[in-house]
Amino acid sequence: MNIETISGKLGWLPKSTARMIEKRMKKIPKVKKLLDEENAKLMVTLEHSLKPYKDKFERHAALPKSGISHEKILNEIKQMQSLEESRWRDGYVSGGIYHGNQEHIDFLNKVYALQSQTNPLHSDLFPSATKFEAEIVSMVANMMGRGKTTDNAPLAGTVTSGGTESILCAVKVYRDRAREEKGVSHPEMIVATTAHAAFDKAAQYFGIKQVKINVDKHYRVNVEEVKRHINGNTVCIVGSAPTFPHGAFDDIEKLSYLAFKHDIGFHTDCCLGGFIVPFAEKLGYKVPVVDFRLPGVTSMSVDTHKYGYAAKGTSVVLYRTDELRHYQYYASTEWPGGLYNSPTLAGSRPGALSAACWASMLAMGEEGYLKATDSILKTAKQVMAGIREIPELKIMGDPLWIIAVESETLNIYEVLDQMTQRHWNLNGLHKPACFHIALTLRHTQPGVAERFIQDLKYSVAHVKANPGNKSGMAPIYGMASSLPFRGMVSDILKRYLDAVYKV
Ligand SMILES: *Cc1c(COP(=O)(O)O)cnc(C)c1O
């Protein structure tokens, strides 16, 4: 018996029963042995795919005795870079690198080099860093409705290290505010099953109960169900504009109105949409209002390091008021290390990344973002028209530029494997089984959309002619989504990270 047959036999079990059986089964020596063997096999496969440089480059498990020359180090890095670059540069990657033009990259690198020693924690030493961050927040606030709110909200925020940190910060704000102002000691937050994993992470880190709500057939959270789950412990409701998996827009207007009526927080997760949605609106595309113009929206996350075209490592979290932002801050009055405060999770931070983010926003300007958005959305229309010509595939929901596809007749993961064989690096998703492509400026290059459709047609034809291929990722996806023992899947994911950290 192997894991697949076990999962096939027990797939009908309710979740809680499966969890209990899983715990007991793991204690049976025979089962434990079977699992250990399966895990060992998996680790070998993982290490093989995660560490392709094992025999190509010298390994450094400990400090070298004496320092290695700059030239040699740079040379090695250049070799790795050249091995990795072509795939994203030529537009084979979903999301990942959002701009990628050499001139833009060179410019950001110059800015980084000028600012590499700065640290916004030392605001007295580096007023440049604080200028950049204040202006980044202000520019994003202006994109998100400042000056157009019914209550003349000031809008405040901070720069963070990424979407996850922006979300962690906002969730902490709502937990602490509810405790302080309403005495809530068992906080709950209401999120869609499709909300980004960062909310789940925040719930785990900060001890918050997550109430997960299903999505409807358009992959938007079910508003009626959200309404039914609001109670005295609810600290905030979350909506995505759009969601990561299917690029669907939750009904932010209705959701934020519910939050407004109950005097609880509402967070618009605009990590992915922040630098597309405002410009799409200006360009006349049909996009809903998702920002602070809605009176119930009390916070937003907007990723500068995605469609803001900054280098990786920056995002913005915005709040309706300064009072809300205060719940994010940390201040220590008694530490012998001195009076200490910090706005976000980190202490010392890379000022150079904020500088590069600021520079990216200034260099793009409103016209630059409008143009970029227009070409991404036009490419998306072309890609979707191409997908609609393939009868075996179905576009999920009514997306703008994050395009998820499923299939009723083929194993979609086998199609994904075929695309991988043809160099593509797309996102495999599950529950339900599908994959997506997040279109970026890389895909607006001439010929890329055509190549995507052509490869997709080939892949579908191949899977149709040769169904049930047992190699590639398809069997692993299949197993992972059908396994009733989620603890086992979680163990595998953790082992994956162990493999990442193997020298
Ligand atoms: C990317 C993303 C996040 C989290 O972003 P990181 O920058 O990877 O931490 C959160 N929500 C959505 C919708 C996203 O697309």
The ligand as an ORCA input file, in Angstrom:
! r2SCAN-3c Opt
* xyz 0 1
  C       1.653     39.019     -3.630
  C       0.432     39.119     -2.817
  C       0.475     39.217     -1.420
  C       1.720     39.054     -0.581
  O       2.823     39.518     -1.116
  P       4.372     39.250     -0.858
  O       4.914     40.494     -1.409
  O       4.741     38.033     -1.593
  O       4.603     39.131      0.608
  C      -0.725     39.396     -0.774
  N      -1.885     39.453     -1.439
  C      -1.964     39.342     -2.768
  C      -3.294     39.418     -3.451
  C      -0.799     39.159     -3.503
  O      -0.870     39.016     -4.829
*
